[in-house]
Amino acid sequence: MISLVVLLRLPLCVGAGYALSRVLGSVGMVDTAAYGYLTAALLGLGLYGATSTIPRAARSDARLIVSVVTVGVVLKVLLIGCLLALIFRDPVYFLLAGIIAQIDPLSVAALLKNSPMSRRARSLLIAWSSFDDPVTVLATLVLLAVLPSMAISGTNHAGLMADVGFGTLAADLVVNGALVVAAWTFARIIRHRRSGHDRLIIGAVGVVYAVAVWRFLMFGLAAAGLFLRPRSPAWGRWVDRAVQAALLAAAVLLGILLGGADVDLAAGVSLGVAAFAAQILVGLLLTRGLQPTDRVYLSLSQQNGITSIVLALTFQPIVPSAVGVVGVAIAAINILHFACNQAIARFPRLMLAVAGRIGGEEAPEPVTRSAG
């Protein structure tokens, strides 16, 4: 079970930020260059932390992983965006769908500590939640190019262009690719060094991170996390701590902006419910061939954290409703996740009935909860 402190830390940080905004105010904050670089720095930490911890065992399911983080993300965005755009008659919900479509890897890591899923399903979920973060970022940039009304106006925020179009997007992808090639070439050159290898890699991570934050090259930074990894196990622990700190900082910043935002409960809850339902449909559709019980847990795995929070913060200067809607949606999604997973964990017969229907055969025996 996840401890009460872990469950409450995000709401407490959001509440602290909200209280701070009521005292000091937050007017004009999103229009500063510092705000843009801060959100880019937080997003970059989350993306590098996600891809740099993908287990090697995930390679055995590479085809399935590619399908869930490409086809899966696109399907979820389309399902959520089409439904809510029709209900609220506003195309902005396609962008909000892109912001909320990914699965939070930090929440997944906490969930898997006491998960009854098989080793294969665990590895798949870790890779899914890690790879779909950069794909989600790319999807939001594509949506900005597709929806002219979403074009960024005003000041330049951490490298985000003032006029987003397909030409700009293509040029941005080329620059991201150049960053990845340069980082990969450097990693290949020093891969056989026995002394000083980790120091050089850490230095390269610092350079790539700084350039990515400066020019908002988030996709390149995420891709670099696949191979720019020091050999020392301690590096993973430091990255995890940095990402945890970034998550809490983003939660405080979210609370600060919520203090001055128009919170739309109806839109936020609708977005959250639609995202959770989309994960169920896409999860069941793309995981055929896995054990029925694994398919149930994967279909109920939608959680949102640092990437969704920071994307909402990042696009707040473009879409003033982003924070007020996405903040509520994140809360709704995480409540639904907790309630549904608790239900199937506490009532094994319910789990067996659902798994049996999904598998189209006699339900399996109850799954024993794993210790790790």
C-alpha positions as CSV (number, residue, x, y, z in Angstrom):
1,M,0.0,0.0,0.0
2,I,1.1,3.5,-0.7
3,S,1.7,5.5,2.5
4,L,-0.6,8.3,3.5
5,V,2.3,10.8,3.2
6,V,2.9,9.8,-0.5
7,L,-0.9,10.1,-1.3
8,L,-1.2,13.6,0.4
9,R,2.1,15.2,-0.6
10,L,0.8,16.6,-4.0
11,P,-2.5,18.0,-2.6
12,L,-0.5,19.6,0.3
13,C,1.9,21.2,-2.1
14,V,-0.9,22.4,-4.3
15,G,-2.6,23.8,-1.2
16,A,0.5,25.5,-0.1
17,G,0.9,27.2,-3.5
18,Y,-2.7,28.2,-3.5
19,A,-2.4,29.8,0.0
20,L,0.8,31.6,-1.1
21,S,-1.0,33.0,-4.2
22,R,-3.8,34.4,-2.0
23,V,-1.2,36.2,0.1
24,L,1.3,37.4,-2.6
25,G,-0.8,37.1,-5.8
26,S,0.3,35.7,-9.1
27,V,-0.8,38.3,-11.6
28,G,1.6,38.6,-14.5
29,M,3.8,35.7,-13.5
30,V,3.1,33.6,-16.7
31,D,4.2,36.5,-18.9
32,T,7.8,36.6,-17.6
33,A,10.7,34.8,-19.3
34,A,11.7,33.3,-16.0
35,Y,8.4,31.4,-15.8
36,G,9.0,29.9,-19.3
37,Y,12.5,28.7,-18.4
38,L,11.3,27.4,-15.1
39,T,8.5,25.3,-16.6
40,A,10.9,24.0,-19.3
41,A,13.5,23.0,-16.7
42,L,10.8,21.1,-14.7
43,L,9.5,19.4,-17.8
44,G,13.0,18.5,-18.9
45,L,13.8,16.8,-15.6
46,G,10.6,14.8,-15.8
47,L,11.3,13.6,-19.3
48,Y,15.0,12.7,-18.7
49,G,14.0,10.9,-15.5
50,A,11.4,8.9,-17.4
51,T,13.4,7.7,-20.3
52,S,16.7,7.2,-18.4
53,T,15.1,4.6,-16.1
54,I,13.5,2.3,-18.7
55,P,14.5,-1.3,-18.0
56,R,16.5,-3.3,-20.5
57,A,14.0,-6.1,-20.2
58,A,11.5,-3.9,-22.0
59,R,13.3,-4.6,-25.3
60,S,11.6,-7.9,-25.5
61,D,8.2,-6.1,-25.9
62,A,9.6,-3.4,-28.2
63,R,6.8,-3.8,-30.8
64,L,4.0,-3.6,-28.3
65,I,5.7,-0.6,-26.5
66,V,6.0,1.2,-29.8
67,S,2.3,0.6,-30.6
68,V,1.0,1.8,-27.1
69,V,3.1,5.0,-27.1
70,T,2.4,6.0,-30.7
71,V,-1.0,4.5,-31.7
72,G,-2.1,4.5,-28.1
73,V,-1.3,8.2,-27.5
74,V,-2.9,9.3,-30.7
75,L,-6.1,7.2,-30.1
76,K,-6.4,8.6,-26.5
77,V,-6.0,12.2,-27.7
78,L,-8.5,11.7,-30.5
79,L,-11.1,10.0,-28.2
80,I,-10.8,12.6,-25.5
81,G,-10.5,15.6,-27.8
82,C,-13.4,14.6,-30.1
83,L,-15.8,13.8,-27.2
84,L,-15.1,17.0,-25.2
85,A,-14.8,19.3,-28.3
86,L,-18.3,18.2,-29.3
87,I,-19.7,18.6,-25.7
88,F,-18.1,22.0,-25.0
89,R,-17.9,23.1,-28.7
90,D,-14.3,24.2,-28.3
91,P,-11.3,22.8,-30.2
92,V,-9.0,23.7,-27.2
93,Y,-10.0,20.3,-25.7
94,F,-7.8,18.6,-28.3
95,L,-4.8,20.4,-26.8
96,L,-6.0,19.7,-23.2
97,A,-6.4,16.0,-24.2
98,G,-2.8,16.0,-25.4
99,I,-1.7,17.4,-22.1
100,I,-3.5,14.7,-20.1
101,A,-3.0,11.7,-22.3
102,Q,0.2,10.3,-20.8
103,I,0.7,8.0,-17.8
104,D,2.9,9.4,-15.0
105,P,6.0,7.2,-14.5
106,L,6.5,8.4,-10.9
107,S,3.1,7.2,-9.9
108,V,3.6,3.9,-11.8
109,A,6.9,3.3,-9.9
110,A,5.0,3.7,-6.6
111,L,2.2,1.5,-7.7
112,L,4.4,-1.4,-8.8
113,K,6.0,-1.8,-5.4
114,N,2.9,-3.9,-4.4
115,S,1.5,-4.9,-7.7
116,P,0.1,-8.3,-8.6
117,M,1.0,-7.9,-12.2
118,S,3.3,-10.3,-14.0
119,R,7.0,-9.3,-14.6
120,R,6.2,-8.8,-18.3
121,A,3.3,-6.5,-17.6
122,R,5.3,-4.5,-15.1
123,S,8.1,-4.0,-17.6
124,L,5.6,-3.0,-20.2
125,L,3.9,-0.4,-17.9
126,I,7.2,1.1,-16.9
127,A,8.2,1.5,-20.5
128,W,4.8,2.7,-21.6
129,S,4.7,5.4,-18.9
130,S,8.2,6.5,-19.7
131,F,8.1,6.6,-23.5
132,D,4.6,8.2,-23.8
133,D,5.9,11.4,-22.0
134,P,8.0,12.6,-24.9
135,V,5.4,11.4,-27.4
136,T,2.8,13.5,-25.5
137,V,5.0,16.6,-25.7
138,L,5.4,16.1,-29.5
139,A,1.6,15.6,-29.8
140,T,0.9,18.9,-28.1
141,L,3.3,20.7,-30.4
142,V,1.7,19.1,-33.4
143,L,-1.7,20.2,-32.1
144,L,-0.4,23.7,-31.8
145,A,0.5,23.6,-35.5
146,V,-2.9,22.0,-36.5
147,L,-5.0,24.5,-34.5
148,P,-4.3,28.0,-35.7
149,S,-6.3,29.5,-32.9
150,M,-3.9,28.0,-30.4
151,A,-0.9,29.9,-31.8
152,I,1.4,31.5,-29.2
153,S,1.2,35.2,-29.1
154,G,3.2,37.7,-27.2
155,T,6.6,37.1,-25.6
156,N,8.9,34.1,-26.3
157,H,8.6,31.6,-23.5
158,A,11.8,29.4,-23.2
159,G,12.3,29.0,-26.9
160,L,8.6,28.4,-27.8
161,M,8.0,30.1,-31.1
162,A,5.7,33.1,-31.4
163,D,4.1,31.6,-34.5
164,V,3.7,27.8,-34.5
165,G,3.2,26.1,-37.8
166,F,4.3,23.0,-39.7
167,G,7.4,24.6,-41.0
168,T,8.4,25.7,-37.5
169,L,7.6,22.2,-36.2
170,A,9.7,20.5,-38.9
171,A,12.6,22.8,-38.2
172,D,12.2,22.1,-34.4
173,L,12.3,18.3,-35.0
174,V,15.5,18.7,-37.1
175,V,17.2,20.6,-34.3
176,N,16.0,18.0,-31.8
177,G,17.4,15.2,-34.0
178,A,20.7,17.0,-34.3
179,L,20.9,17.2,-30.5
180,V,20.3,13.5,-30.2
181,V,22.9,12.6,-32.9
182,A,25.5,14.8,-31.2
183,A,24.8,13.2,-27.8
184,W,24.7,9.6,-29.2
185,T,28.0,10.2,-31.0
186,F,29.7,11.5,-27.8
187,A,28.4,8.5,-25.9
188,R,29.7,6.1,-28.5
189,I,33.1,7.7,-28.5
190,I,33.6,7.3,-24.8
191,R,31.8,4.1,-24.2
192,H,34.9,2.0,-23.7
193,R,36.6,4.4,-21.2
194,R,37.2,2.8,-17.8
195,S,38.2,5.9,-16.0
196,G,36.3,9.2,-16.0
197,H,33.4,7.7,-18.0
198,D,30.7,8.7,-15.6
199,R,32.1,12.2,-15.2
200,L,32.0,12.7,-18.9
201,I,28.5,11.3,-19.3
202,I,27.2,13.5,-16.4
203,G,28.8,16.5,-18.0
204,A,27.2,15.6,-21.3
205,V,23.8,15.3,-19.6
206,G,24.3,18.8,-18.1
207,V,25.1,20.3,-21.5
208,V,22.2,18.5,-23.3
209,Y,19.8,19.5,-20.5
210,A,20.9,23.2,-20.6
211,V,20.5,23.4,-24.4
212,A,17.1,21.6,-24.3
213,V,15.8,24.0,-21.7
214,W,17.2,27.0,-23.5
215,R,15.6,26.1,-26.9
216,F,12.7,23.9,-25.6
217,L,14.2,20.7,-27.2
218,M,12.2,18.4,-25.0
219,F,11.9,15.5,-27.4
220,G,15.7,15.5,-28.0
221,L,16.4,15.5,-24.2
222,A,14.0,12.6,-23.7
223,A,15.6,10.6,-26.4
224,A,19.1,11.3,-25.0
225,G,18.0,9.7,-21.8
226,L,17.9,6.3,-23.5
227,F,21.7,6.2,-23.8
228,L,23.2,9.1,-21.8
229,R,23.3,7.1,-18.6
230,P,26.3,6.9,-16.2
231,R,27.2,3.4,-15.1
232,S,27.0,4.1,-11.4
233,P,23.7,2.9,-9.7
234,A,23.9,6.0,-7.6
235,W,23.0,8.1,-10.6
236,G,19.6,6.6,-10.9
237,R,18.9,7.5,-7.2
238,W,20.0,11.1,-7.8
239,V,17.8,11.4,-10.9
240,D,14.8,10.0,-9.0
241,R,15.3,12.5,-6.2
242,A,15.6,15.4,-8.7
243,V,12.4,14.3,-10.4
244,Q,10.6,14.0,-7.1
245,A,11.7,17.5,-6.2
246,A,10.6,18.8,-9.6
247,L,7.2,17.2,-9.1
248,L,6.7,18.9,-5.8
249,A,7.9,22.3,-7.2
250,A,5.5,21.9,-10.1
251,A,2.6,21.1,-7.7
252,V,3.4,24.3,-5.7
253,L,3.5,26.3,-8.9
254,L,0.2,24.8,-10.0
255,G,-1.4,25.9,-6.7
256,I,0.0,29.4,-7.2
257,L,-1.6,29.7,-10.6
258,L,-4.9,28.1,-9.4
259,G,-5.2,30.9,-6.9
260,G,-5.7,33.3,-9.8
261,A,-7.3,31.0,-12.3
262,D,-10.9,30.4,-13.2
263,V,-11.4,26.8,-12.0
264,D,-13.9,24.9,-14.2
265,L,-15.1,21.9,-12.2
266,A,-17.4,20.6,-14.9
267,A,-14.8,20.7,-17.7
268,G,-12.0,19.4,-15.4
269,V,-14.0,16.4,-14.2
270,S,-15.2,15.7,-17.7
271,L,-11.6,15.7,-19.0
272,G,-10.5,13.4,-16.2
273,V,-13.3,10.9,-16.7
274,A,-12.8,10.9,-20.5
275,A,-9.0,10.3,-20.1
276,F,-9.6,7.4,-17.7
277,A,-12.2,5.9,-20.0
278,A,-9.9,6.3,-23.0
279,Q,-7.1,4.5,-21.2
280,I,-9.5,1.6,-20.5
281,L,-10.5,1.3,-24.2
282,V,-6.9,1.7,-25.6
283,G,-5.4,-0.5,-22.9
284,L,-7.8,-3.4,-23.7
285,L,-7.4,-2.9,-27.4
286,L,-3.6,-2.9,-27.6
287,T,-2.7,-5.5,-25.0
288,R,-4.4,-8.5,-26.5
289,G,-2.2,-11.6,-25.9
290,L,-1.4,-10.7,-22.4
291,Q,-2.9,-12.4,-19.4
292,P,-6.5,-11.2,-18.6
293,T,-5.5,-10.0,-15.1
294,D,-2.6,-8.0,-16.6
295,R,-4.9,-6.5,-19.1
296,V,-7.3,-5.3,-16.4
297,Y,-4.5,-3.6,-14.4
298,L,-3.0,-2.0,-17.5
299,S,-6.4,-0.7,-18.6
300,L,-6.8,0.9,-15.2
301,S,-3.3,2.4,-15.1
302,Q,-4.1,6.0,-16.1
303,Q,-2.4,8.3,-13.6
304,N,-1.1,11.9,-14.1
305,G,1.6,13.8,-12.4
306,I,4.7,15.9,-13.3
307,T,4.4,15.9,-17.1
308,S,0.7,16.8,-17.2
309,I,1.2,19.5,-14.5
310,V,4.2,21.0,-16.2
311,L,2.6,20.9,-19.7
312,A,-0.5,22.7,-18.2
313,L,1.9,25.3,-16.7
314,T,3.8,25.6,-19.9
315,F,0.7,26.2,-22.1
316,Q,-1.0,28.5,-19.6
317,P,0.3,31.6,-21.4
318,I,-1.3,30.2,-24.6
319,V,-4.5,28.8,-23.2
320,P,-5.6,30.6,-20.0
321,S,-8.0,27.8,-19.1
322,A,-5.2,25.1,-19.1
323,V,-4.4,25.2,-15.4
324,G,-8.0,25.6,-14.2
325,V,-9.2,22.6,-16.2
326,V,-6.2,20.3,-16.1
327,G,-5.6,20.7,-12.4
328,V,-9.1,19.4,-11.7
329,A,-8.7,16.7,-14.3
330,I,-5.5,15.4,-12.7
331,A,-7.3,15.1,-9.3
332,A,-10.3,13.3,-10.9
333,I,-8.0,10.9,-12.7
334,N,-6.0,10.0,-9.7
335,I,-9.1,9.5,-7.5
336,L,-10.6,7.2,-10.2
337,H,-7.4,5.3,-10.4
338,F,-7.2,4.8,-6.6
339,A,-10.8,3.8,-6.3
340,C,-10.8,1.3,-9.2
341,N,-7.6,-0.3,-8.2
342,Q,-8.6,-0.6,-4.6
343,A,-11.9,-2.2,-5.6
344,I,-10.3,-4.9,-7.7
345,A,-7.6,-5.5,-5.0
346,R,-10.1,-5.7,-2.1
347,F,-12.7,-7.8,-4.0
348,P,-10.9,-10.7,-5.7
349,R,-14.2,-12.1,-7.1
350,L,-14.7,-8.8,-8.9
351,M,-11.2,-9.0,-10.4
352,L,-11.8,-12.6,-11.5
353,A,-15.2,-11.8,-13.1
354,V,-13.7,-8.9,-15.1
355,A,-10.6,-10.8,-16.1
356,G,-12.8,-13.8,-17.2
357,R,-14.9,-11.6,-19.4
358,I,-11.8,-9.9,-21.0
359,G,-10.1,-13.3,-21.5
360,G,-13.2,-14.8,-23.0
361,E,-12.6,-17.9,-20.9
362,E,-12.8,-19.3,-17.4
363,A,-11.4,-16.8,-15.0
364,P,-7.9,-17.6,-13.5
365,E,-7.2,-18.3,-9.9
366,P,-6.8,-15.2,-7.6
367,V,-3.5,-13.5,-8.0
368,T,-1.3,-13.4,-4.9
369,R,0.0,-9.9,-4.2
370,S,3.7,-9.6,-4.8
371,A,6.1,-8.1,-2.3
372,G,8.2,-6.3,-4.9
